[in-house]
């Protein structure tokens, strides 16, 4: 695990990254589009590569209502409750 500073905190707060699984086989992978332009241009090829190179239990696509705000709590809870790995698309 590595450490980073959380840019959303009122003051710089050190945070640790999540553990990375050694394999995606049998895991649920969620691809989150943050609603910026061309997010699908990034996520579509990632989904293709995941299907070609890994054996995830499922690949789930989710989309935030707007990039200007954090994901709504119900969406975050849905993702956390059903996801092993999250990939977030930042594109323009």
Backbone as XML, in Angstrom:
<?xml version="1.0"?>
<chain id="A" units="angstrom">
  <residue number="1" name="UNK">
    <atom name="N" x="0.839" y="-1.176" z="0.000"/>
    <atom name="CA" x="0.000" y="0.000" z="0.000"/>
    <atom name="C" x="0.883" y="1.238" z="0.000"/>
  </residue>
  <residue number="2" name="UNK">
    <atom name="N" x="0.410" y="2.265" z="-0.666"/>
    <atom name="CA" x="1.141" y="3.520" z="-0.658"/>
    <atom name="C" x="0.264" y="4.585" z="-0.011"/>
  </residue>
  <residue number="3" name="UNK">
    <atom name="N" x="0.845" y="5.741" z="0.186"/>
    <atom name="CA" x="0.150" y="6.822" z="0.863"/>
    <atom name="C" x="-0.039" y="7.991" z="-0.094"/>
  </residue>
  <residue number="4" name="UNK">
    <atom name="N" x="-1.136" y="8.710" z="0.069"/>
    <atom name="CA" x="-1.394" y="9.905" z="-0.722"/>
    <atom name="C" x="-2.078" y="10.929" z="0.168"/>
  </residue>
  <residue number="5" name="UNK">
    <atom name="N" x="-2.168" y="12.176" z="-0.303"/>
    <atom name="CA" x="-2.880" y="13.217" z="0.424"/>
    <atom name="C" x="-4.256" y="13.376" z="-0.179"/>
  </residue>
  <residue number="6" name="UNK">
    <atom name="N" x="-5.265" y="13.394" z="0.667"/>
    <atom name="CA" x="-6.651" y="13.507" z="0.221"/>
    <atom name="C" x="-6.944" y="14.948" z="-0.157"/>
  </residue>
  <residue number="7" name="UNK">
    <atom name="N" x="-7.168" y="15.235" z="-1.452"/>
    <atom name="CA" x="-7.414" y="16.615" z="-1.879"/>
    <atom name="C" x="-8.805" y="17.121" z="-1.501"/>
  </residue>
  <residue number="8" name="UNK">
    <atom name="N" x="-9.681" y="16.245" z="-1.045"/>
    <atom name="CA" x="-11.033" y="16.675" z="-0.667"/>
    <atom name="C" x="-11.133" y="17.059" z="0.797"/>
  </residue>
  <residue number="9" name="UNK">
    <atom name="N" x="-10.104" y="16.792" z="1.574"/>
    <atom name="CA" x="-10.117" y="17.120" z="2.997"/>
    <atom name="C" x="-9.817" y="18.608" z="3.179"/>
  </residue>
  <residue number="10" name="UNK">
    <atom name="N" x="-10.367" y="19.242" z="4.234"/>
    <atom name="CA" x="-10.111" y="20.667" z="4.475"/>
    <atom name="C" x="-8.630" y="20.960" z="4.731"/>
  </residue>
  <residue number="11" name="UNK">
    <atom name="N" x="-7.915" y="19.994" z="5.284"/>
    <atom name="CA" x="-6.460" y="20.090" z="5.442"/>
    <atom name="C" x="-5.870" y="18.800" z="4.882"/>
  </residue>
  <residue number="12" name="UNK">
    <atom name="N" x="-4.610" y="18.859" z="4.516"/>
    <atom name="CA" x="-3.966" y="17.678" z="3.938"/>
    <atom name="C" x="-3.974" y="16.533" z="4.943"/>
  </residue>
  <residue number="13" name="UNK">
    <atom name="N" x="-4.658" y="15.463" z="4.581"/>
    <atom name="CA" x="-4.769" y="14.292" z="5.453"/>
    <atom name="C" x="-4.156" y="13.100" z="4.734"/>
  </residue>
  <residue number="14" name="UNK">
    <atom name="N" x="-3.118" y="12.496" z="5.328"/>
    <atom name="CA" x="-2.549" y="11.310" z="4.686"/>
    <atom name="C" x="-3.554" y="10.162" z="4.683"/>
  </residue>
  <residue number="15" name="UNK">
    <atom name="N" x="-3.671" y="9.494" z="3.560"/>
    <atom name="CA" x="-4.565" y="8.336" z="3.421"/>
    <atom name="C" x="-3.764" y="7.204" z="2.792"/>
  </residue>
  <residue number="16" name="UNK">
    <atom name="N" x="-4.197" y="5.992" z="3.034"/>
    <atom name="CA" x="-3.562" y="4.830" z="2.419"/>
    <atom name="C" x="-4.443" y="4.325" z="1.287"/>
  </residue>
  <residue number="17" name="UNK">
    <atom name="N" x="-3.820" y="3.852" z="0.232"/>
    <atom name="CA" x="-4.571" y="3.269" z="-0.866"/>
    <atom name="C" x="-5.101" y="1.905" z="-0.444"/>
  </residue>
  <residue number="18" name="UNK">
    <atom name="N" x="-6.138" y="1.462" z="-1.106"/>
    <atom name="CA" x="-6.725" y="0.155" z="-0.815"/>
    <atom name="C" x="-5.775" y="-0.951" z="-1.265"/>
  </residue>
  <residue number="19" name="UNK">
    <atom name="N" x="-5.892" y="-2.107" z="-0.655"/>
    <atom name="CA" x="-5.101" y="-3.266" z="-1.087"/>
    <atom name="C" x="-5.504" y="-3.658" z="-2.496"/>
  </residue>
  <residue number="20" name="UNK">
    <atom name="N" x="-4.534" y="-4.049" z="-3.271"/>
    <atom name="CA" x="-4.782" y="-4.495" z="-4.641"/>
    <atom name="C" x="-4.860" y="-6.015" z="-4.662"/>
  </residue>
  <residue number="21" name="UNK">
    <atom name="N" x="-5.901" y="-6.569" z="-5.297"/>
    <atom name="CA" x="-5.955" y="-8.030" z="-5.385"/>
    <atom name="C" x="-4.887" y="-8.538" z="-6.347"/>
  </residue>
  <residue number="22" name="UNK">
    <atom name="N" x="-4.426" y="-9.746" z="-6.111"/>
    <atom name="CA" x="-3.411" y="-10.322" z="-6.996"/>
    <atom name="C" x="-4.015" y="-10.747" z="-8.328"/>
  </residue>
  <residue number="23" name="UNK">
    <atom name="N" x="-5.335" y="-10.949" z="-8.346"/>
    <atom name="CA" x="-6.032" y="-11.359" z="-9.562"/>
    <atom name="C" x="-7.449" y="-10.794" z="-9.528"/>
  </residue>
  <residue number="24" name="UNK">
    <atom name="N" x="-8.036" y="-10.601" z="-10.699"/>
    <atom name="CA" x="-9.431" y="-10.159" z="-10.786"/>
    <atom name="C" x="-10.384" y="-11.337" z="-10.988"/>
  </residue>
  <residue number="25" name="UNK">
    <atom name="N" x="-9.827" y="-12.528" z="-11.101"/>
    <atom name="CA" x="-10.641" y="-13.723" z="-11.321"/>
    <atom name="C" x="-11.645" y="-13.902" z="-10.188"/>
  </residue>
  <residue number="26" name="UNK">
    <atom name="N" x="-12.921" y="-14.032" z="-10.555"/>
    <atom name="CA" x="-13.980" y="-14.268" z="-9.585"/>
    <atom name="C" x="-14.433" y="-13.049" z="-8.811"/>
  </residue>
  <residue number="27" name="UNK">
    <atom name="N" x="-13.899" y="-11.882" z="-9.134"/>
    <atom name="CA" x="-14.270" y="-10.657" z="-8.423"/>
    <atom name="C" x="-15.280" y="-9.838" z="-9.222"/>
  </residue>
  <residue number="28" name="UNK">
    <atom name="N" x="-16.021" y="-9.000" z="-8.526"/>
    <atom name="CA" x="-16.928" y="-8.058" z="-9.173"/>
    <atom name="C" x="-16.164" y="-6.755" z="-9.377"/>
  </residue>
  <residue number="29" name="UNK">
    <atom name="N" x="-16.059" y="-6.332" z="-10.633"/>
    <atom name="CA" x="-15.354" y="-5.105" z="-10.992"/>
    <atom name="C" x="-16.397" y="-4.076" z="-11.422"/>
  </residue>
  <residue number="30" name="UNK">
    <atom name="N" x="-16.385" y="-2.922" z="-10.775"/>
    <atom name="CA" x="-17.287" y="-1.838" z="-11.162"/>
    <atom name="C" x="-16.491" y="-0.778" z="-11.897"/>
  </residue>
  <residue number="31" name="UNK">
    <atom name="N" x="-17.009" y="-0.360" z="-13.054"/>
    <atom name="CA" x="-16.427" y="0.722" z="-13.838"/>
    <atom name="C" x="-17.318" y="1.933" z="-13.637"/>
  </residue>
  <residue number="32" name="UNK">
    <atom name="N" x="-16.779" y="2.970" z="-13.019"/>
    <atom name="CA" x="-17.562" y="4.159" z="-12.684"/>
    <atom name="C" x="-17.237" y="5.306" z="-13.624"/>
  </residue>
  <residue number="33" name="UNK">
    <atom name="N" x="-18.230" y="5.729" z="-14.371"/>
    <atom name="CA" x="-18.127" y="6.890" z="-15.250"/>
    <atom name="C" x="-18.533" y="8.095" z="-14.421"/>
  </residue>
  <residue number="34" name="UNK">
    <atom name="N" x="-17.647" y="9.093" z="-14.301"/>
    <atom name="CA" x="-17.975" y="10.242" z="-13.460"/>
    <atom name="C" x="-18.773" y="11.310" z="-14.210"/>
  </residue>
  <residue number="35" name="UNK">
    <atom name="N" x="-19.184" y="11.021" z="-15.414"/>
    <atom name="CA" x="-20.013" y="11.912" z="-16.244"/>
    <atom name="C" x="-19.244" y="13.043" z="-16.907"/>
  </residue>
  <residue number="36" name="UNK">
    <atom name="N" x="-17.936" y="12.892" z="-17.036"/>
    <atom name="CA" x="-17.190" y="13.841" z="-17.852"/>
    <atom name="C" x="-17.255" y="13.358" z="-19.297"/>
  </residue>
  <residue number="37" name="UNK">
    <atom name="N" x="-17.076" y="14.275" z="-20.205"/>
    <atom name="CA" x="-17.137" y="13.932" z="-21.621"/>
    <atom name="C" x="-16.138" y="12.825" z="-21.952"/>
  </residue>
  <residue number="38" name="UNK">
    <atom name="N" x="-16.571" y="11.877" z="-22.733"/>
    <atom name="CA" x="-15.760" y="10.779" z="-23.266"/>
    <atom name="C" x="-15.289" y="9.772" z="-22.217"/>
  </residue>
  <residue number="39" name="UNK">
    <atom name="N" x="-15.951" y="9.732" z="-21.075"/>
    <atom name="CA" x="-15.615" y="8.723" z="-20.079"/>
    <atom name="C" x="-15.760" y="7.324" z="-20.640"/>
  </residue>
  <residue number="40" name="UNK">
    <atom name="N" x="-16.762" y="7.142" z="-21.496"/>
    <atom name="CA" x="-16.970" y="5.831" z="-22.115"/>
    <atom name="C" x="-15.822" y="5.467" z="-23.056"/>
  </residue>
  <residue number="41" name="UNK">
    <atom name="N" x="-15.138" y="6.478" z="-23.612"/>
    <atom name="CA" x="-14.001" y="6.217" z="-24.493"/>
    <atom name="C" x="-12.848" y="5.579" z="-23.716"/>
  </residue>
  <residue number="42" name="UNK">
    <atom name="N" x="-12.816" y="5.806" z="-22.415"/>
    <atom name="CA" x="-11.816" y="5.178" z="-21.573"/>
    <atom name="C" x="-12.319" y="3.843" z="-21.033"/>
  </residue>
  <residue number="43" name="UNK">
    <atom name="N" x="-13.562" y="3.814" z="-20.557"/>
    <atom name="CA" x="-14.081" y="2.614" z="-19.908"/>
    <atom name="C" x="-14.382" y="1.474" z="-20.877"/>
  </residue>
  <residue number="44" name="UNK">
    <atom name="N" x="-14.826" y="1.775" z="-22.081"/>
    <atom name="CA" x="-15.134" y="0.703" z="-23.044"/>
    <atom name="C" x="-13.918" y="-0.185" z="-23.324"/>
  </residue>
  <residue number="45" name="UNK">
    <atom name="N" x="-12.748" y="0.392" z="-23.648"/>
    <atom name="CA" x="-11.591" y="-0.472" z="-23.889"/>
    <atom name="C" x="-11.108" y="-1.179" z="-22.617"/>
  </residue>
  <residue number="46" name="UNK">
    <atom name="N" x="-11.271" y="-0.532" z="-21.462"/>
    <atom name="CA" x="-10.899" y="-1.198" z="-20.207"/>
    <atom name="C" x="-11.781" y="-2.422" z="-20.000"/>
  </residue>
  <residue number="47" name="UNK">
    <atom name="N" x="-13.076" y="-2.267" z="-20.255"/>
    <atom name="CA" x="-13.982" y="-3.415" z="-20.120"/>
    <atom name="C" x="-13.589" y="-4.539" z="-21.080"/>
  </residue>
  <residue number="48" name="UNK">
    <atom name="N" x="-13.265" y="-4.179" z="-22.316"/>
    <atom name="CA" x="-12.836" y="-5.196" z="-23.288"/>
    <atom name="C" x="-11.594" y="-5.939" z="-22.806"/>
  </residue>
  <residue number="49" name="UNK">
    <atom name="N" x="-10.612" y="-5.185" z="-22.312"/>
    <atom name="CA" x="-9.379" y="-5.810" z="-21.824"/>
    <atom name="C" x="-9.651" y="-6.714" z="-20.625"/>
  </residue>
  <residue number="50" name="UNK">
    <atom name="N" x="-10.524" y="-6.270" z="-19.732"/>
    <atom name="CA" x="-10.863" y="-7.108" z="-18.578"/>
    <atom name="C" x="-11.490" y="-8.422" z="-19.033"/>
  </residue>
  <residue number="51" name="UNK">
    <atom name="N" x="-12.369" y="-8.350" z="-20.016"/>
    <atom name="CA" x="-13.030" y="-9.566" z="-20.505"/>
    <atom name="C" x="-12.038" y="-10.497" z="-21.217"/>
  </residue>
  <residue number="52" name="UNK">
    <atom name="N" x="-11.035" y="-9.910" z="-21.896"/>
    <atom name="CA" x="-10.041" y="-10.706" z="-22.607"/>
    <atom name="C" x="-8.988" y="-11.311" z="-21.686"/>
  </residue>
  <residue number="53" name="UNK">
    <atom name="N" x="-8.574" y="-10.560" z="-20.673"/>
    <atom name="CA" x="-7.393" y="-10.939" z="-19.895"/>
    <atom name="C" x="-7.677" y="-11.446" z="-18.483"/>
  </residue>
  <residue number="54" name="UNK">
    <atom name="N" x="-8.898" y="-11.284" z="-18.009"/>
    <atom name="CA" x="-9.226" y="-11.716" z="-16.646"/>
    <atom name="C" x="-10.537" y="-12.497" z="-16.683"/>
  </residue>
  <residue number="55" name="UNK">
    <atom name="N" x="-10.868" y="-13.071" z="-15.575"/>
    <atom name="CA" x="-12.128" y="-13.809" z="-15.463"/>
    <atom name="C" x="-12.924" y="-13.274" z="-14.274"/>
  </residue>
  <residue number="56" name="UNK">
    <atom name="N" x="-13.349" y="-11.998" z="-14.356"/>
    <atom name="CA" x="-14.125" y="-11.470" z="-13.243"/>
    <atom name="C" x="-15.487" y="-12.149" z="-13.152"/>
  </residue>
  <residue number="57" name="UNK">
    <atom name="N" x="-16.018" y="-12.193" z="-11.958"/>
    <atom name="CA" x="-17.363" y="-12.738" z="-11.763"/>
    <atom name="C" x="-18.361" y="-11.875" z="-12.532"/>
  </residue>
  <residue number="58" name="UNK">
    <atom name="N" x="-18.170" y="-10.556" z="-12.472"/>
    <atom name="CA" x="-19.045" y="-9.612" z="-13.187"/>
    <atom name="C" x="-18.305" y="-8.307" z="-13.403"/>
  </residue>
  <residue number="59" name="UNK">
    <atom name="N" x="-18.697" y="-7.612" z="-14.476"/>
    <atom name="CA" x="-18.243" y="-6.248" z="-14.728"/>
    <atom name="C" x="-19.497" y="-5.393" z="-14.737"/>
  </residue>
  <residue number="60" name="UNK">
    <atom name="N" x="-19.556" y="-4.436" z="-13.828"/>
    <atom name="CA" x="-20.739" y="-3.599" z="-13.635"/>
    <atom name="C" x="-20.394" y="-2.173" z="-14.045"/>
  </residue>
  <residue number="61" name="UNK">
    <atom name="N" x="-21.277" y="-1.538" z="-14.782"/>
    <atom name="CA" x="-21.078" y="-0.135" z="-15.175"/>
    <atom name="C" x="-22.018" y="0.743" z="-14.356"/>
  </residue>
  <residue number="62" name="UNK">
    <atom name="N" x="-21.460" y="1.801" z="-13.780"/>
    <atom name="CA" x="-22.227" y="2.798" z="-13.027"/>
    <atom name="C" x="-21.820" y="4.175" z="-13.521"/>
  </residue>
  <residue number="63" name="UNK">
    <atom name="N" x="-22.706" y="5.156" z="-13.302"/>
    <atom name="CA" x="-22.421" y="6.515" z="-13.742"/>
    <atom name="C" x="-22.911" y="7.511" z="-12.699"/>
  </residue>
  <residue number="64" name="UNK">
    <atom name="N" x="-22.044" y="8.465" z="-12.367"/>
    <atom name="CA" x="-22.442" y="9.542" z="-11.467"/>
    <atom name="C" x="-23.375" y="10.483" z="-12.222"/>
  </residue>
  <residue number="65" name="UNK">
    <atom name="N" x="-24.292" y="11.157" z="-11.510"/>
    <atom name="CA" x="-25.172" y="12.111" z="-12.187"/>
    <atom name="C" x="-24.417" y="13.317" z="-12.741"/>
  </residue>
  <residue number="66" name="UNK">
    <atom name="N" x="-23.340" y="13.732" z="-12.074"/>
    <atom name="CA" x="-22.553" y="14.874" z="-12.517"/>
    <atom name="C" x="-21.133" y="14.748" z="-12.002"/>
  </residue>
  <residue number="67" name="UNK">
    <atom name="N" x="-20.172" y="15.239" z="-12.786"/>
    <atom name="CA" x="-18.788" y="15.195" z="-12.334"/>
    <atom name="C" x="-18.494" y="16.276" z="-11.307"/>
  </residue>
  <residue number="68" name="UNK">
    <atom name="N" x="-19.361" y="17.284" z="-11.217"/>
    <atom name="CA" x="-19.105" y="18.442" z="-10.369"/>
    <atom name="C" x="-19.299" y="18.171" z="-8.878"/>
  </residue>
  <residue number="69" name="UNK">
    <atom name="N" x="-19.897" y="17.051" z="-8.550"/>
    <atom name="CA" x="-20.158" y="16.731" z="-7.143"/>
    <atom name="C" x="-19.758" y="15.283" z="-6.863"/>
  </residue>
  <residue number="70" name="UNK">
    <atom name="N" x="-19.508" y="14.984" z="-5.589"/>
    <atom name="CA" x="-19.227" y="13.589" z="-5.242"/>
    <atom name="C" x="-20.417" y="12.696" z="-5.596"/>
  </residue>
  <residue number="71" name="UNK">
    <atom name="N" x="-20.162" y="11.434" z="-5.745"/>
    <atom name="CA" x="-21.246" y="10.476" z="-6.017"/>
    <atom name="C" x="-22.249" y="10.535" z="-4.871"/>
  </residue>
  <residue number="72" name="UNK">
    <atom name="N" x="-23.532" y="10.480" z="-5.184"/>
    <atom name="CA" x="-24.545" y="10.488" z="-4.122"/>
    <atom name="C" x="-24.363" y="9.273" z="-3.197"/>
  </residue>
  <residue number="73" name="UNK">
    <atom name="N" x="-24.723" y="9.444" z="-1.936"/>
    <atom name="CA" x="-24.557" y="8.363" z="-0.956"/>
    <atom name="C" x="-25.190" y="7.044" z="-1.391"/>
  </residue>
  <residue number="74" name="UNK">
    <atom name="N" x="-26.421" y="7.052" z="-1.941"/>
    <atom name="CA" x="-26.986" y="5.757" z="-2.349"/>
    <atom name="C" x="-26.132" y="5.046" z="-3.404"/>
  </residue>
  <residue number="75" name="UNK">
    <atom name="N" x="-25.572" y="5.792" z="-4.343"/>
    <atom name="CA" x="-24.708" y="5.184" z="-5.363"/>
    <atom name="C" x="-23.436" y="4.644" z="-4.722"/>
  </residue>
  <residue number="76" name="UNK">
    <atom name="N" x="-22.831" y="5.412" z="-3.835"/>
    <atom name="CA" x="-21.614" y="4.955" z="-3.160"/>
    <atom name="C" x="-21.886" y="3.703" z="-2.338"/>
  </residue>
  <residue number="77" name="UNK">
    <atom name="N" x="-22.992" y="3.678" z="-1.623"/>
    <atom name="CA" x="-23.334" y="2.505" z="-0.817"/>
    <atom name="C" x="-23.581" y="1.287" z="-1.699"/>
  </residue>
  <residue number="78" name="UNK">
    <atom name="N" x="-24.242" y="1.512" z="-2.829"/>
    <atom name="CA" x="-24.492" y="0.414" z="-3.776"/>
    <atom name="C" x="-23.176" y="-0.166" z="-4.290"/>
  </residue>
  <residue number="79" name="UNK">
    <atom name="N" x="-22.250" y="0.713" z="-4.634"/>
    <atom name="CA" x="-20.952" y="0.268" z="-5.150"/>
    <atom name="C" x="-20.176" y="-0.470" z="-4.069"/>
  </residue>
  <residue number="80" name="UNK">
    <atom name="N" x="-20.083" y="0.101" z="-2.895"/>
    <atom name="CA" x="-19.320" y="-0.517" z="-1.802"/>
    <atom name="C" x="-19.905" y="-1.871" z="-1.432"/>
  </residue>
  <residue number="81" name="UNK">
    <atom name="N" x="-21.220" y="-1.978" z="-1.438"/>
    <atom name="CA" x="-21.848" y="-3.226" z="-1.035"/>
    <atom name="C" x="-21.740" y="-4.354" z="-2.031"/>
  </residue>
  <residue number="82" name="UNK">
    <atom name="N" x="-21.418" y="-4.034" z="-3.281"/>
    <atom name="CA" x="-21.458" y="-5.080" z="-4.312"/>
    <atom name="C" x="-20.179" y="-5.176" z="-5.147"/>
  </residue>
  <residue number="83" name="UNK">
    <atom name="N" x="-19.128" y="-4.470" z="-4.749"/>
    <atom name="CA" x="-17.943" y="-4.368" z="-5.596"/>
    <atom name="C" x="-16.677" y="-4.817" z="-4.867"/>
  </residue>
  <residue number="84" name="UNK">
    <atom name="N" x="-15.856" y="-5.556" z="-5.594"/>
    <atom name="CA" x="-14.548" y="-5.917" z="-5.057"/>
    <atom name="C" x="-13.476" y="-4.945" z="-5.533"/>
  </residue>
  <residue number="85" name="UNK">
    <atom name="N" x="-13.613" y="-4.483" z="-6.786"/>
    <atom name="CA" x="-12.618" y="-3.592" z="-7.395"/>
    <atom name="C" x="-13.377" y="-2.484" z="-8.130"/>
  </residue>
  <residue number="86" name="UNK">
    <atom name="N" x="-12.912" y="-1.242" z="-7.970"/>
    <atom name="CA" x="-13.537" y="-0.096" z="-8.631"/>
    <atom name="C" x="-12.522" y="0.593" z="-9.543"/>
  </residue>
  <residue number="87" name="UNK">
    <atom name="N" x="-12.945" y="0.872" z="-10.765"/>
    <atom name="CA" x="-12.148" y="1.662" z="-11.706"/>
    <atom name="C" x="-12.974" y="2.894" z="-12.011"/>
  </residue>
  <residue number="88" name="UNK">
    <atom name="N" x="-12.378" y="4.058" z="-11.777"/>
    <atom name="CA" x="-13.087" y="5.329" z="-11.994"/>
    <atom name="C" x="-12.501" y="6.010" z="-13.220"/>
  </residue>
  <residue number="89" name="UNK">
    <atom name="N" x="-13.378" y="6.436" z="-14.146"/>
    <atom name="CA" x="-12.921" y="7.063" z="-15.387"/>
    <atom name="C" x="-12.883" y="8.574" z="-15.240"/>
  </residue>
  <residue number="90" name="UNK">
    <atom name="N" x="-11.733" y="9.131" z="-15.484"/>
    <atom name="CA" x="-11.583" y="10.578" z="-15.545"/>
    <atom name="C" x="-11.168" y="10.890" z="-16.974"/>
  </residue>
  <residue number="91" name="UNK">
    <atom name="N" x="-12.031" y="11.525" z="-17.716"/>
    <atom name="CA" x="-11.724" y="11.789" z="-19.127"/>
    <atom name="C" x="-12.339" y="13.118" z="-19.540"/>
  </residue>
  <residue number="92" name="UNK">
    <atom name="N" x="-11.909" y="13.615" z="-20.643"/>
    <atom name="CA" x="-12.442" y="14.833" z="-21.255"/>
    <atom name="C" x="-12.183" y="14.789" z="-22.740"/>
  </residue>
</chain>
